[in-house]
Amino acid sequence: MKTRIGLLYGGKSAEHKVSLQTALAVNKALDFNKFEIYPIYITTEGKWITGPQLTGPASTVEELAFPAQNSQTPIALGTQLFPAEKPEEKRGYDVIFPLLHGPNGEDGTVQGMLEILNIPYVGNGVLASAAGMDKVIMKNIFAQAGLPQVNYVWFIRSEWESNEEAAYEKVEKELGYPCFVKPANLGSSVGISKCTSREELKTAFKEAFQFDRKIIIEEGVIAREIEIGVLGNDHPECSVAGEIVPKKDFYDYKAKYEDGDTGLIIPAELPDGVYEELKALAIRAFKALDCSGLVRADFFLTKEGKLFINEVNTMPGFTPFSMFPLLWKHSGVDYPQLIEKLVELAKERYEEKQKIKYTFN
């Protein structure tokens, strides 16, 4: 019997388009001889719409997003969205594959719903997703785990609005220039600015606060950007390392998803011993957040050979420009194999959770 997969994509997030590109790439890679694929599309307004079983891979984003064009009625949650396994002809999904990026998808909200519905799903659970989405919480956890990081400060919007000058002075005193301003709860380099002066800092604060009520400012370092993939549950494994060589000042949204204006070196050429240290730190970060399934761990490597963890991405993209699948391809796991491995890991984690006793005799 084929495994029934619900592809969950779109979402009410600034990263909606990124999610569509990811879903397009994944649906092309799935083996339709092994899987039954059902689209579950979330519009930018937050409406959930399902489509009929895909008979073959979609070739364009527009084709994959057909439910939005063919249906004006959003589906209800619960049994209509994820039908029970009886009668047999209405068997529910065996696994949900969330391909959502950013808030309302990658942040533990959808994962919590799937946990309540007791359905296996690909990727990280509620805690890891939520902590990995919030850069401040993530960095606080990494600090507790003893992972090396660059210096950082953070603010909520009301704190900044009450005393803008104090916020700027704190950044200059504790970090200096250059520094990077980022929304705390967004990925894909959306809303990120590099600042080298007070004027640029002011503009960056306003830009970042458009996307979140909390922002983080990180110390700028002269370093190489090294990334590594982690795959597994209780016993995670690492891919080869890769290096990002942006042609621009830094690896922004446009370079990632629109013009491919960057160079990817896989495997990265690293000094002796650095790869082993990189793997150890990536797995420590994976376990510190209680991750499962997959993450991409991002590091800075200085010319002195010091590693700093930048962040982990609990739902890395699967677009043609994405690093995560390329890292595993160079590690001997091609794209279709990677998808199948993630589905198996989702089932494995689900079965492990079924051993938990929730009632007392």
N, C-alpha and C positions, 0 to 999 in steps of 0.2 A: 504494500500500500504506500502511495506517495505521501510525503510529509506536506501538510497544508500550512503554508506560510502566509501570514498577513503582513504585507509591506505597509508600514505606517510612515507617512511622509507629509511634507508641507509645513503646517504649523503657524501659529500666531506669534511670529517672531521676526526680527530684522534679518534673520538668516533663512527665511522661507525659500529663497531662490537657491541657496546652497543645498538645502535639503532635497529640493527637486533634482538637482544635478547628481547628488549622491544616490537617490532612488533610481534614477535613470541608469547609472553605471551598475548598480547592484542587480537590477532586473535583467540587464543584458548578460550578466555573468552567471545567473542561476541556471541550473540544468533542469529544463522543463520535463525531462524524462524521470527525474527524481522528485520534483516538487510541484505542487499545485500552488499557483501564485494568485493572491487576491489583493487588489489595491485598497488601501484605506487612506483617503486624502483628507487633510485638515486645511481648510481655506485660511486666508489671512484674517478673516473675521472670526475664526475659531469654530466654524461649522465642520462637523465630521460627516464625510460622504464615502460610501463604499461603492465599488464597481464590481461587475461580474469577473469571474476567473479570467486571468490573462491566458490567451492561447499561445502566445509567443512574446518575445521581448519587445518592448516599446522601442522605437528608434529616435523619438524626440521627447523633450520635456512636455511639450504641448499634448502629445499623445498620451503620455503617462498621467497627465492631469485631467484626462477626459471626464472624470466624474463631476468636476466643477461645472463643465459645460453642458452635460447631459442630464443633470439632476438639479432641481431647485429646492429639494426637500432634504434638510439634514436628517441623518439617522439619529435614533435614540441610543443612549448608552445601554450597558447591561446586556440582556439576552439578545437584543436585536443586533448589536454591534458584534458581540462574541457569542453566537448561538451555542446552546448546550449540545452535548454529544448524543442526544436522542431527540427525535428518531435519527437513525443512522444517516439518512440522506441530508440531514441538517447538521452533520458533525461540525463542531467548531474548529478553530484554527489549532494546529498542533504547536505552533510557535509564532509569536509576533516579532517582527524585525523592525524595531524603531529606528528610523533614519531621520530623526529630528535633531536639529541643532539649535542651541540657545535656549532661552527661557521657554517654559511651557512645553518642554520636550526632552531636553538634555539635562534638566535640573532636578530630576527625581519626581516631578509631578505625574507624568504619564506612567513612570515605573511604579509609583504608589498605587495607581489605579489598577495596573496589571497584577500587582501583588494581591490586592483585595479580590480581584476576579479569579485569582489562582491559575493564571495562565503563564506558561513558560515564555520568556522573552530574551532576545539577544542583548548582550551588553551588561553594563553595570547596574547595580541595584539602587535603591532609594538613597542610602547614605552616601555612597561613592559618587553618584550622579550629582546630588545636591552640593556636597563639599567640593567636588571638582569643578562645578559651575561657578561657585563663588570664590574668586581668586584670593580674597582676604582670608576666608575660612581655610581654604586649601593651604595657603602659606603658613597660617598659624599651626595647622596640623603638621606640616613639614618641619616647622621649627621645633615642635615637640619631639618629632622623630629624629632630630639631629641632622637633618639634611641641609647642606650648604646652600644659601640663597643670597642674592644681592639685597641691599637694604631697601626698605619700602615703608611708605606711610599710606594712610587711607582716610577718606572723609565721606560723610553722608551729606546730601544736598542741603539740609537745613543748617548743618554746622557751617558749611561754606557760605551760605547766604547770610548768616548772622554776623560773620566776620571774615570777609574775603581776604583782607590783607594778612590776617593771622595765618590763614591756610597757606598762602604763597610763601610767607616767611618761614613756616615750618618746613616746607619742601626745600627751600634754599639752604636752610640751616642743617637739615639732616641728610639731604641727598645731594644738593647742588645740581649743576648742569654738566652734561646733558641728562635728561630724565625722560621717562615715558609715562604718559597718562593714559589710563585704560578704564573703561566701564568694568565694574567688578564682576558682573554677571552676564557676560557676553563673550562669544568666541569669534573665530574667523577673522580676527584683526579688525573688527568693526569698531569704529569710534576711537581708535588708538592714535595718539600723536606723539611725536618726538619734539622735545622742547629744549632750546638752548638759551632762552632768555625769559624775563618776566612777562613780556608781552605775549610770547608764544604760549607760556604757561596759562595765562588768563584765557586765551582762545581755546586751549586744549581742555581746560576745566569745563567751559560752556559746551564744547562738543561732546565730551564724555557724559555729562549729566543729561544729555538728550536721550541716552539709551539706558540709564540706570540711576537709581537714587543713591548708589554707593559707587565711589571710584577709588582706584588704587594708583599710586605713583611709585615707580620703581627707579632706582639708581641706574644710570646708563653705564655700561662697561664696554670696553673694547674687547670683543671676543668673537669666536666662531660660533655659529648656531648649529648645534648637533642634536639630532633626534633619533629615537630608537623606539621600536614597537614592542609591546608586551602582550602576550597572548596566554590565556589560561584561566584557571580558577584558583584552587588552593596551591597549585604547583606551577606558577607562571614561568614562561620562557621568553627570551628576548630574541629579537631579530638582529641582523647586522645593523650598524649605525649608518646614518646618512647625514650629509651636511647641506644646509641651505646657503646658497650664495646669491643674495638678492642684488640685482643690478641697480636698484634704487637704494635709498638711505636705510630702509628697513623693509621687512617682509609684510607688506600691507595687504588689505583685502583685494585690491585690483590685481596685484601680482599673483595672489593665490588662485583667484577664481575667474579672472576676466582675460588678462593678456598673457598669463604664464611668464611674466617678465622676471624670471629668476632661474638660477641654475641649481640643479640637484645633483650632488655627487654621492653615488652609492656603489660600493661602501665608502665611507669617509676614511681618509688617510689620517690615522691617529698615532700619536707617540706610543711607545711601548707601555703597556700597562693601563692605558687610559680606557680602552674598550672594556676590560674586565671591571674597572671601577665604575664605568658608565652602567653596565649591566647590574651591578650590585646596588647602585643608587636607584635605578629605575624600579627594580623589584622591591626595594625598601619603600619607595613612594607608593607603589601598587598596593602593598600590604598595609601601609599606614592609613590609606583611605578605604581599606577593605574592598578593593576593586574585584571585578570578575569579568570574564570575557575578553575585553581588550582595552588598552589605552595606548596613546602615543605620548611618550615622555620627552620633553624638550629641555635642552641644557645649553648653557654657555660654557665655552672652553677658552680660557685666557691664554695668552702667549706664554705665560709662566707655567701652564699645564694645570691650572686649577679649574675644577668643574663646579658650576652652580646650577641647580635645578631651577628652571624658569616656571614650568607648569606641566600638568598632565592634561590631556584632552580625552575625556571619557567616551566621546563619540567622534573620532576623527573622520574627516570626509573620505569619500571613495570616488572623488572626481578624477578625471584624467591627469590633473596636476597634483593629486594628493600624494603625500609622502608615505602614509601607513601601508597601503597595499604594495607600493613599490619596494619598501623595506622587506616585506615578506616574500615578494617575488624573488629578490636577490638572496633570500635565505632558503630558497628551494620550495616555497609554498606559493603556487600561482593563485590568481584571483578566484577562480571557482573553488579550489581547494580551501582557500581562506574563508569563503562564505560558508561552506559546508562545515568547517571546523567550528565556526562561531555558532552555528545552529546546534551542533552536538554539545558544545559547552553550555548553551542555554538549557538544553535538556538535562545535562549533568547537574547543573546548579539547582534546577527545579526538583529533581529527584532527591538531592541532598536535603533540600528544605522540607520535603515531605516526611522526613524522619523526625522532625521536631514535634514534640508532644505539647499541645496547646491546652489540654484539659486535664483535670485531676480526677481520679477515681474516688 
